[in-house]
């Protein structure tokens, strides 16, 4: 009489995926390392400085709202937030408009040197912005743009364009030529095809490059520090530095100012997370 062993998970044709639990553990560890500092800064703003000194890793007991109220009412927070918003929105608009124009030409037009030009743009990803700070400052000074929004917006647009083109080109190239021919038969020109068909189909990529440009501009520190000498034009990252210098012993207030400064970019990035993932996946597939 033959004895048939009870099939085990490994003998049923489906091997045990030991890598799956390990993947989740690693993902949770990376998420904890990334989120813990943000949570610490936000929660620390609800404590007093003596509480933080006595127990740095403790929870607020009691919860204190005065730090956030003082930052919002007794500092230059709102002026700096306005400056950050103007620069970030201007940078985002310039990156999206110029990036779409360049990516459209590189994706839908055939001409000699096209791939070489695309390679030239991609090489911009390897060029650190910090290496160009000195010549960039001299150029902006010669153009009389120092202490203006343009001194921050224009360089940020230039440094964001390589990544924008790399993300947008695969989306614009993936649309079939037959669809473009059909649009041409209906009377749509190249620009009409771009506006009516390509841009709606490339919405995930547009949101991706827009959010990345906005967040990078909002968090920029070195360039505004060098070209914005007027305190009335300072952005929130510079405001954090100024507040920290002015209130050196007020640790709780510094944490409150820092959390308020990073909150808009954090919320903006969180709400657009799905669009960003879809845009990056499409760029990789392309």
C-alpha positions as CSV (number, residue, x, y, z in Angstrom):
1,X,0.0,0.0,0.0
2,X,1.5,3.2,-1.1
3,X,1.7,6.0,1.4
4,X,1.2,9.5,0.0
5,X,2.9,12.2,2.1
6,X,0.9,15.3,2.9
7,X,2.0,18.0,0.5
8,X,3.9,20.8,2.1
9,X,3.9,24.4,0.9
10,X,7.3,23.7,-0.8
11,X,6.2,20.5,-2.5
12,X,2.9,21.9,-3.9
13,X,4.7,23.7,-6.8
14,X,4.7,27.0,-5.0
15,X,8.0,27.6,-3.2
16,X,7.9,29.5,0.0
17,X,8.7,33.1,-0.7
18,X,11.0,33.8,2.2
19,X,12.0,37.1,0.6
20,X,8.5,38.6,1.0
21,X,8.7,39.0,4.8
22,X,12.2,40.3,4.6
23,X,11.1,42.9,2.0
24,X,8.4,44.1,4.3
25,X,10.8,44.3,7.3
26,X,13.3,46.3,5.2
27,X,10.6,48.6,3.9
28,X,9.3,49.2,7.4
29,X,12.8,49.9,8.7
30,X,13.5,52.4,5.9
31,X,10.1,54.1,6.5
32,X,10.8,54.3,10.2
33,X,14.2,55.9,9.6
34,X,12.7,58.4,7.2
35,X,9.5,59.2,9.2
36,X,11.0,59.3,12.7
37,X,12.8,62.6,12.4
38,X,9.7,64.3,10.9
39,X,7.5,63.0,13.7
40,X,10.1,64.1,16.3
41,X,10.2,67.6,14.9
42,X,6.4,68.0,14.7
43,X,5.8,66.5,18.2
44,X,8.7,68.4,19.7
45,X,7.0,71.7,18.7
46,X,4.2,70.8,21.1
47,X,6.6,70.6,24.1
48,X,8.5,73.1,26.1
49,X,12.3,73.5,26.0
50,X,12.7,72.3,29.6
51,X,10.6,69.2,28.7
52,X,12.9,68.5,25.7
53,X,16.0,68.9,27.8
54,X,14.7,66.6,30.6
55,X,13.4,63.9,28.3
56,X,14.5,64.4,24.6
57,X,12.5,61.3,23.4
58,X,9.4,61.8,25.5
59,X,5.9,62.9,24.5
60,X,4.3,66.2,25.3
61,X,2.9,66.3,28.8
62,X,1.0,68.5,28.7
63,X,0.6,69.5,25.0
64,X,1.8,73.1,24.4
65,X,0.3,75.1,21.6
66,X,2.1,78.4,22.3
67,X,5.2,77.6,20.2
68,X,3.2,77.2,17.0
69,X,1.0,80.3,17.9
70,X,4.1,82.4,18.5
71,X,5.7,81.3,15.2
72,X,2.6,82.2,13.3
73,X,2.0,85.6,15.0
74,X,5.4,86.9,16.1
75,X,7.8,86.0,13.3
76,X,8.2,86.7,9.6
77,X,6.8,83.3,8.8
78,X,4.0,84.5,6.5
79,X,6.2,86.7,4.5
80,X,8.8,84.0,4.1
81,X,6.0,81.5,3.2
82,X,4.8,83.9,0.5
83,X,8.3,84.2,-0.9
84,X,8.7,80.4,-1.0
85,X,5.3,80.0,-2.7
86,X,6.1,82.6,-5.4
87,X,9.5,81.0,-6.1
88,X,8.3,77.4,-6.0
89,X,5.3,78.1,-8.2
90,X,7.4,80.1,-10.7
91,X,9.9,77.3,-10.8
92,X,7.3,74.7,-11.3
93,X,5.6,76.6,-14.1
94,X,8.9,77.2,-15.9
95,X,10.0,73.6,-15.5
96,X,6.8,72.1,-16.8
97,X,6.4,74.5,-19.7
98,X,10.0,74.4,-20.9
99,X,10.3,70.6,-20.1
100,X,7.2,69.8,-22.2
101,X,8.4,71.9,-25.1
102,X,11.9,70.2,-25.1
103,X,10.6,66.7,-24.5
104,X,8.0,67.1,-27.2
105,X,10.6,68.0,-29.8
106,X,12.9,65.2,-28.7
107,X,10.1,62.6,-28.7
108,X,8.0,63.5,-31.8
109,X,10.4,65.1,-34.2
110,X,13.1,63.3,-36.2
111,X,16.2,65.3,-37.0
112,X,20.0,64.8,-37.1
113,X,21.6,64.9,-33.7
114,X,18.4,64.3,-31.7
115,X,19.9,61.5,-29.6
116,X,23.0,63.5,-29.0
117,X,21.0,66.4,-27.8
118,X,19.0,64.1,-25.5
119,X,22.3,62.7,-24.1
120,X,23.4,66.3,-23.5
121,X,20.3,66.9,-21.4
122,X,20.8,63.7,-19.5
123,X,24.4,64.6,-18.7
124,X,22.9,67.5,-16.7
125,X,21.8,65.0,-14.1
126,X,25.5,64.4,-13.3
127,X,26.3,68.1,-12.8
128,X,25.9,69.2,-9.2
129,X,24.3,72.5,-8.7
130,X,26.9,73.4,-6.0
131,X,29.7,73.3,-8.5
132,X,28.2,76.1,-10.5
133,X,27.4,78.4,-7.5
134,X,30.3,80.8,-8.0
135,X,30.0,81.4,-11.8
136,X,26.2,81.4,-11.4
137,X,26.4,84.2,-8.8
138,X,28.7,86.2,-11.0
139,X,26.3,85.8,-14.0
140,X,23.3,86.8,-12.0
141,X,25.2,89.8,-10.6
142,X,26.1,91.0,-14.1
143,X,22.5,90.6,-15.1
144,X,21.4,92.7,-12.1
145,X,19.1,89.9,-10.9
146,X,20.6,89.6,-7.4
147,X,17.9,90.2,-4.6
148,X,15.0,89.2,-6.9
149,X,12.8,86.2,-7.3
150,X,14.3,85.6,-10.8
151,X,17.7,85.0,-9.3
152,X,16.3,81.8,-7.7
153,X,13.7,80.8,-10.2
154,X,15.8,80.8,-13.4
155,X,18.7,78.7,-12.1
156,X,16.3,76.3,-10.5
157,X,14.4,75.8,-13.7
158,X,17.7,75.2,-15.5
159,X,18.8,72.5,-13.0
160,X,15.4,70.8,-13.0
161,X,15.1,70.5,-16.8
162,X,17.3,67.4,-17.3
163,X,15.2,65.2,-14.9
164,X,12.0,66.7,-16.4
165,X,13.0,65.8,-19.9
166,X,14.1,62.3,-18.9
167,X,10.6,61.7,-17.3
168,X,8.5,63.3,-20.0
169,X,10.1,62.0,-23.1
170,X,9.0,58.3,-22.7
171,X,5.4,59.4,-22.1
172,X,5.3,61.6,-25.2
173,X,7.0,58.9,-27.3
174,X,4.6,56.2,-26.2
175,X,1.6,57.7,-28.0
176,X,1.2,55.8,-31.3
177,X,1.9,57.6,-34.6
178,X,-1.5,56.4,-35.9
179,X,-3.2,58.6,-33.3
180,X,-1.2,61.6,-34.5
181,X,-2.1,60.8,-38.1
182,X,-5.7,60.6,-37.1
183,X,-5.5,64.0,-35.4
184,X,-3.9,65.5,-38.5
185,X,-6.7,64.2,-40.6
186,X,-9.2,65.9,-38.3
187,X,-7.3,69.2,-38.8
188,X,-5.1,69.3,-35.7
189,X,-1.6,70.5,-36.2
190,X,1.4,69.6,-34.2
191,X,0.6,72.0,-31.4
192,X,-3.0,71.0,-31.4
193,X,-2.0,67.4,-31.1
194,X,0.2,68.3,-28.2
195,X,-2.4,70.3,-26.4
196,X,-5.5,68.1,-27.0
197,X,-4.0,64.6,-26.9
198,X,-0.4,64.3,-25.6
199,X,-0.8,66.5,-22.5
200,X,-4.0,64.8,-21.2
201,X,-2.4,61.4,-21.8
202,X,0.8,62.5,-20.0
203,X,-0.9,63.8,-16.9
204,X,0.9,61.5,-14.5
205,X,4.3,62.6,-15.8
206,X,3.3,66.2,-15.7
207,X,2.2,65.9,-12.1
208,X,5.4,64.0,-11.3
209,X,7.8,66.7,-12.6
210,X,5.7,69.4,-11.2
211,X,5.7,68.0,-7.7
212,X,9.4,67.2,-7.8
213,X,10.2,70.7,-9.0
214,X,7.9,72.3,-6.4
215,X,9.4,70.3,-3.5
216,X,13.0,70.8,-4.6
217,X,12.4,74.6,-4.9
218,X,10.6,74.8,-1.5
219,X,13.4,73.1,0.3
220,X,16.3,74.9,-1.5
221,X,18.7,76.6,0.8
222,X,22.1,77.3,-0.8
223,X,21.0,79.3,-3.8
224,X,18.6,81.6,-1.9
225,X,21.2,82.1,0.8
226,X,23.7,83.4,-1.8
227,X,21.4,85.5,-4.0
228,X,18.8,86.8,-1.6
229,X,20.5,89.3,0.7
230,X,17.4,91.3,1.4
231,X,15.6,89.8,4.5
232,X,12.2,90.7,3.0
233,X,12.9,88.2,0.2
234,X,14.0,85.3,2.4
235,X,12.3,81.9,1.9
236,X,11.3,79.5,4.7
237,X,14.6,77.5,4.8
238,X,16.4,80.8,5.4
239,X,13.7,81.8,7.9
240,X,14.5,78.6,9.8
241,X,18.1,79.6,10.0
242,X,17.3,83.2,11.0
243,X,14.9,82.0,13.7
244,X,17.4,79.5,15.0
245,X,20.0,82.2,15.2
246,X,17.7,84.6,16.9
247,X,16.2,82.1,19.4
248,X,19.2,79.9,20.1
249,X,18.0,78.6,23.4
250,X,14.4,78.1,22.4
251,X,14.6,74.5,21.1
252,X,10.8,74.0,21.1
253,X,10.2,77.1,19.1
254,X,12.8,76.1,16.5
255,X,11.2,72.7,16.1
256,X,7.8,74.4,15.7
257,X,9.1,76.8,13.0
258,X,10.9,73.9,11.2
259,X,7.7,71.7,11.2
260,X,5.6,74.6,9.8
261,X,8.2,75.3,7.2
262,X,8.3,71.7,5.8
263,X,4.5,71.1,6.2
264,X,3.3,72.5,2.8
265,X,5.9,70.5,0.8
266,X,5.2,67.4,2.8
267,X,1.4,67.6,2.3
268,X,1.8,68.5,-1.4
269,X,4.1,65.5,-1.9
270,X,1.8,63.2,0.0
271,X,-1.4,64.1,-1.9
272,X,0.3,63.6,-5.2
273,X,2.1,60.4,-4.3
274,X,0.1,58.1,-6.6
275,X,0.6,60.3,-9.5
276,X,4.3,60.5,-8.8
277,X,4.6,56.7,-8.7
278,X,2.7,56.3,-11.9
279,X,4.8,59.0,-13.6
280,X,8.1,57.4,-12.6
281,X,6.9,53.9,-13.6
282,X,5.9,55.2,-17.0
283,X,9.3,56.8,-17.4
284,X,11.1,53.6,-16.5
285,X,9.0,51.5,-18.9
286,X,9.6,54.0,-21.7
